[in-house]
């Protein structure tokens, strides 16, 4: 009630301010400053329809607030999911930002660059995004913003073919340099707890793709042997409340106050801290630099090494990282689960799988619901070769950016340049019935070198076979591991040529596709991908092994 009352008072103040600004603009219609403040006030009142024209008109008069006006327009367009317009506004903001202010203002410029990098990545320009993030790192003096920008830079590097594994590793190792002056906690006191205390750290204990891979970790553990505490870095929702009710302790920590979060974890006497975000958005990796737990693990939410010397283990499996391969590309020790590193929880609102759509359509529909940044020029070339060999085939692309018409136009331009017949391609935005849209797809085409994760699980759960290309590094082999665990070896290609050949061959087998569509969910439920008991047995065996190794290595201290 107090919050609602406070909001009501704030709205009343804003409405009065808007009325006063409008009255002054009657007398001074060409006052750009007044138009800017009117736009800001309308935005604060959540009236974007009024904010946009006021802000656009204000910059026509070249005020001292032009950069801020363009920046705010970018925020508004991003809220409206018009990412192309949002990116254009950031670029305009950077264009009008005076040189002396670029040198003086160490907050606004880095914020613009990070925002630009995020939008460029969304719109499928990871190389440009990486450059923007790196510029943000060099222009920012705030430690927290620097490390977040560098994480954004590292994430962008995985989307393109041109970078080698050696260079990727070298760039990740540089992350440690940000924490050179941090003194890690010491862990020399004896363990006084009856249960092993596990801490999970994530920004994604909420409605997020990671929810469906964390659920079993937080709900199916052995309560007689383990105590679980969660450290949430993100906003709460109904999913958060569900998870909160399943564990032994819950802490909400702010992602920018790393030292305070580390102190809290240290005081909670966590034995094994598991970080689930890696270098993804607003992850908790900087907290691990303080070494708040004696054993620290990262995994699931990111596709490469953390680069942090204070992280002891990286969670993987024997398919993504075969024994003896890839260890030299991680600063952490790889812990390979015997089956899958992921345990998937299916969504309760998903329809039952049906037969293949091609049976009644009489043509093959390929589909990909991965984010647009993963659909590179090289991927489009391969897909175009497939469709050129199957003249009556269709392609369905579904992702968030296609909620905006301008992003659809941008994608159509790239598709056309790659040789696609746009009459055979459908673009769909994100929707509440996302899962059920898979039922119109016959074969899901995975991306490379950055394959799908959650989307691959979702497709298979809906009965859609996925064709994947086995890559040359950890993050490029997620699809390979998923299909190996499901026994779908035939759907794994070892080269681009084989990828094309398999797509063409499977498209000629509608009866096989129909059978797979009807049986894949049942197969998945019986596989290691959804066997939560076996998965938790493997996870808890891992924890025991890690803890025993720690005790053995520190027996003289403890």
Buried (B, 14 or more C-beta within 10 A) or exposed (E): EEEEEEEEEEEEEBEEBBEBBBEBBEEEEEBBBBBBBBBBBBBBBEBBEBBBEBBBBBBEBEBEBBBBBBBBBBBBBBEBBBBBBBBBBBBBBBEBBEEEEBEEBEEBBBBBBBBBBBBBBBBBBBBBBBBBBBBBBEBBEBBBBBBBBBBBBBBBBBBBEEBEBEEBBEBBBEBBEBBEEBEBBEBEEEBEEEBBBBBBBBBBBBEBEBBBBBBBBBBBBEEEEBBBBBBBBBEBEEBBEBBBEBBBBBBBBEBBEBEEBBBBBBEBBBBBBBBBBBBBBBBBBBBBBBBBBBBBBBBBBBBBBBBBBBBBBBBBBBBBBEEEEBEEBBBBEBBBBEBBBBBBBBEEEBEEBBBBBBBEBEBBBBBBBBBBBBBBEBBBEBBBBBBEEBEEBBBBBBBBBBBBEBBBEBBBEBBEEBEBBEEBBBBBBBEEEBBEBBBBBBBBBBBBBBBBBBBBBBBBBBBBBBBBBBBEBBBBBBBBBBBBBBEBEEBBBEEBEBBBBBBBEBBEEBEBBBBBBBEBBEBBEEBBBBBBEBBBBBBBEBBBEBBEBBBEEEEEEE
